[in-house]
């Protein structure tokens, strides 16, 4: 069963390439390069932009890209910084450059009082360590989270919601371990039509209903990104 048309959905991390469906309450549009988003996507007030430098696209020397990013943030005031983080897969930039870019974006989020959108692959402990070292308390989300069950309370204690994507719906134990207040759902790059599928899978893993998960995750996204009442 999928959420009914009357239950608005919120996509917490969507690389949009088409207009948002009419039954969506909103979507978070992450940034991946130090560049503005296409204006046609931002014409929809339900689309909430973030700005960030993704670990796949960090240059060996990120100085100029980080300066450009900071200027864009100052000009446009996004709802979050990211996606940023660390990726130890083969697609990631060299680790020193990734860590430098991550540290800089943690500092930028702190200075702007914005949450972070994190991309974390094989580096959950290290990301948490760097956030703790920086004294970051602004919270945010771990997108496409596929951490161990044991890592769930560590992320929650750090103030981060965990978002389930189409690629992570098979992690039933992790999904069930996320407290209600810290659960999000997303499509990532899969397309908006996949969000009801994700919601149905999350509901099954948690012994809940799609309607309840749609309502819960929408409220959580609005809280995490400062879009609605706390």
C-alpha positions as CSV (number, residue, x, y, z in Angstrom):
1,X,0.0,0.0,0.0
2,X,1.3,3.5,-0.8
3,X,0.4,6.8,0.9
4,X,-2.9,8.1,-0.5
5,X,-2.9,11.2,-2.7
6,X,-4.2,13.3,0.2
7,X,-1.1,12.6,2.3
8,X,1.6,15.1,1.1
9,X,5.1,13.7,0.9
10,X,8.5,15.3,1.6
11,X,11.6,14.1,-0.3
12,X,14.5,14.8,2.0
13,X,17.2,14.5,-0.6
14,X,16.3,14.7,-4.3
15,X,18.6,15.4,-7.3
16,X,15.6,16.7,-9.2
17,X,15.7,16.6,-13.0
18,X,11.9,17.2,-13.5
19,X,9.2,19.3,-11.7
20,X,8.1,18.1,-8.3
21,X,4.8,16.1,-8.5
22,X,1.7,18.0,-7.3
23,X,1.1,15.7,-4.3
24,X,4.5,16.5,-2.7
25,X,4.7,18.9,0.2
26,X,8.3,19.6,-0.7
27,X,11.8,18.4,-1.5
28,X,15.3,19.2,-0.4
29,X,17.6,19.9,-3.4
30,X,21.2,19.2,-2.4
31,X,24.2,20.9,-3.8
32,X,27.1,18.9,-5.2
33,X,29.4,21.5,-6.8
34,X,30.2,25.1,-5.9
35,X,27.6,26.4,-8.4
36,X,24.1,27.7,-8.3
37,X,21.1,25.5,-9.0
38,X,19.1,25.8,-12.2
39,X,16.6,28.6,-11.7
40,X,13.8,26.6,-13.2
41,X,14.0,24.1,-10.3
42,X,13.9,26.9,-7.7
43,X,10.8,28.5,-9.3
44,X,8.7,26.0,-7.3
45,X,8.5,27.3,-3.7
46,X,8.2,23.7,-2.5
47,X,11.8,23.0,-3.6
48,X,14.3,24.0,-0.8
49,X,17.9,24.3,-2.0
50,X,21.1,23.4,-0.1
51,X,24.6,24.3,-1.3
52,X,27.7,22.1,-0.9
53,X,30.7,20.5,-2.3
54,X,30.2,16.7,-2.7
55,X,33.2,14.5,-1.8
56,X,33.2,13.1,-5.3
57,X,33.8,16.5,-6.8
58,X,36.4,18.0,-4.4
59,X,39.5,19.2,-6.3
60,X,42.9,18.2,-5.1
61,X,43.2,21.8,-3.9
62,X,39.7,22.9,-2.9
63,X,40.6,26.5,-2.0
64,X,38.9,28.2,-4.9
65,X,35.8,26.0,-4.8
66,X,35.3,26.5,-1.1
67,X,35.6,30.3,-1.6
68,X,33.0,30.2,-4.4
69,X,30.7,28.1,-2.2
70,X,31.0,30.5,0.7
71,X,30.1,33.4,-1.6
72,X,27.1,31.6,-3.0
73,X,25.8,30.7,0.5
74,X,26.1,34.4,1.5
75,X,24.2,35.5,-1.6
76,X,21.4,32.9,-1.6
77,X,20.9,31.7,2.0
78,X,20.2,28.0,1.4
79,X,18.4,25.9,4.0
80,X,21.4,23.6,4.6
81,X,25.1,23.1,3.7
82,X,25.8,20.0,1.7
83,X,26.0,17.5,0.5
84,X,29.4,17.1,2.1
85,X,31.1,14.4,4.0
86,X,33.6,11.6,3.4
87,X,33.5,8.8,0.8
88,X,36.1,6.1,1.0
89,X,35.0,4.3,-2.1
90,X,36.9,4.6,-5.4
91,X,34.8,7.5,-6.5
92,X,35.9,9.8,-3.8
93,X,38.5,12.6,-4.1
94,X,41.9,12.1,-2.3
95,X,41.2,11.8,1.4
96,X,43.2,14.9,2.5
97,X,41.2,17.1,0.1
98,X,37.9,15.5,1.2
99,X,38.7,16.1,4.9
100,X,39.7,19.7,4.2
101,X,36.5,20.4,2.3
102,X,34.4,18.7,5.0
103,X,36.1,20.7,7.8
104,X,35.5,23.9,5.8
105,X,31.8,23.1,5.2
106,X,31.3,22.3,8.9
107,X,32.8,25.7,9.7
108,X,30.5,27.3,7.1
109,X,27.4,25.6,8.5
110,X,28.4,26.8,12.0
111,X,29.0,30.4,10.9
112,X,25.6,30.5,9.0
113,X,23.7,28.5,11.7
114,X,22.6,25.9,9.1
115,X,22.3,22.1,9.3
116,X,24.5,19.8,7.3
117,X,23.6,17.2,4.7
118,X,26.1,14.4,4.9
119,X,27.3,11.9,2.3
120,X,29.1,9.1,4.2
121,X,30.5,6.0,2.7
122,X,32.7,3.7,4.9
123,X,33.5,6.6,7.1
124,X,30.8,7.0,9.7
125,X,33.2,6.9,12.7
126,X,35.6,9.4,11.1
127,X,32.8,11.8,10.1
128,X,31.5,11.8,13.7
129,X,35.0,12.3,15.0
130,X,35.5,15.4,12.8
131,X,32.1,16.8,13.7
132,X,32.9,16.3,17.4
133,X,36.4,17.9,17.0
134,X,34.8,20.9,15.3
135,X,32.3,21.2,18.1
136,X,29.4,21.2,15.6
137,X,26.0,21.2,17.2
138,X,23.8,22.3,14.3
139,X,22.5,18.8,13.4
140,X,21.3,17.8,10.0
141,X,20.9,14.5,8.1
142,X,22.9,11.6,6.9
143,X,21.5,11.0,3.4
144,X,21.1,7.5,2.0
145,X,22.2,6.1,5.4
146,X,23.4,2.6,5.3
147,X,25.2,2.4,8.7
148,X,25.2,-0.4,11.2
149,X,22.5,-0.7,13.8
150,X,25.2,0.2,16.4
151,X,25.9,3.5,14.6
152,X,22.3,4.7,14.7
153,X,22.3,6.0,18.3
154,X,25.7,7.7,17.8
155,X,24.3,9.7,14.9
156,X,21.1,10.6,16.8
157,X,23.1,11.7,19.8
158,X,25.1,14.0,17.4
159,X,21.8,15.5,16.3
160,X,21.5,13.9,12.8
161,X,18.4,12.4,11.2
162,X,18.9,9.3,9.1
163,X,17.4,9.2,5.7
164,X,16.4,6.1,3.8
165,X,16.8,5.9,0.0
166,X,15.8,3.4,-2.6
167,X,19.2,1.8,-2.2
168,X,18.9,1.3,1.5
169,X,15.4,-0.1,1.9
170,X,16.8,-3.6,2.4
171,X,18.4,-2.6,5.7
172,X,15.4,-3.5,7.8
173,X,17.2,-3.8,11.1
174,X,18.8,-0.3,10.8
175,X,15.5,1.2,9.6
176,X,13.7,-0.2,12.6
177,X,16.3,1.1,15.0
178,X,15.9,4.8,14.0
179,X,13.8,6.7,16.5
180,X,10.6,8.2,15.1
181,X,11.9,11.8,15.5
182,X,15.0,11.1,13.5
183,X,13.7,9.3,10.5
184,X,13.6,10.8,6.9
185,X,12.9,9.3,3.4
186,X,14.4,10.3,0.1
187,X,14.7,9.4,-3.6
188,X,18.3,10.5,-4.1
189,X,18.7,10.1,-7.9
190,X,15.9,7.6,-8.4
191,X,13.1,10.0,-9.3
192,X,10.1,11.2,-7.4
193,X,7.9,8.2,-8.4
194,X,10.1,6.1,-6.1
195,X,9.3,7.9,-2.8
196,X,6.0,6.0,-2.2
197,X,7.9,2.8,-2.7
198,X,10.5,3.8,-0.1
199,X,7.8,4.9,2.3
200,X,6.0,1.5,1.9
201,X,9.3,-0.4,2.5
202,X,10.1,1.7,5.6
203,X,6.6,1.2,7.0
204,X,7.0,-2.6,6.6
205,X,10.4,-2.6,8.3
206,X,9.0,-0.6,11.2
207,X,5.6,-2.4,11.6
208,X,3.9,0.9,10.7
209,X,1.7,2.2,7.9
210,X,2.7,4.2,4.9
211,X,0.4,7.0,5.9
212,X,2.1,7.2,9.3
213,X,5.6,7.2,7.8
214,X,4.6,9.9,5.2
215,X,3.2,12.1,8.0
216,X,6.2,11.5,10.3
217,X,8.9,12.0,7.8
218,X,7.4,15.2,6.4
219,X,7.2,16.7,9.9
220,X,10.8,15.6,10.6
221,X,12.1,17.2,7.4
222,X,10.3,20.5,8.2
223,X,11.9,20.5,11.6
224,X,15.4,19.5,10.5
225,X,15.6,22.1,7.8
226,X,13.7,24.8,9.7
227,X,10.8,24.8,7.3
228,X,7.9,24.5,9.7
229,X,6.9,24.4,13.4
230,X,9.3,22.5,15.7
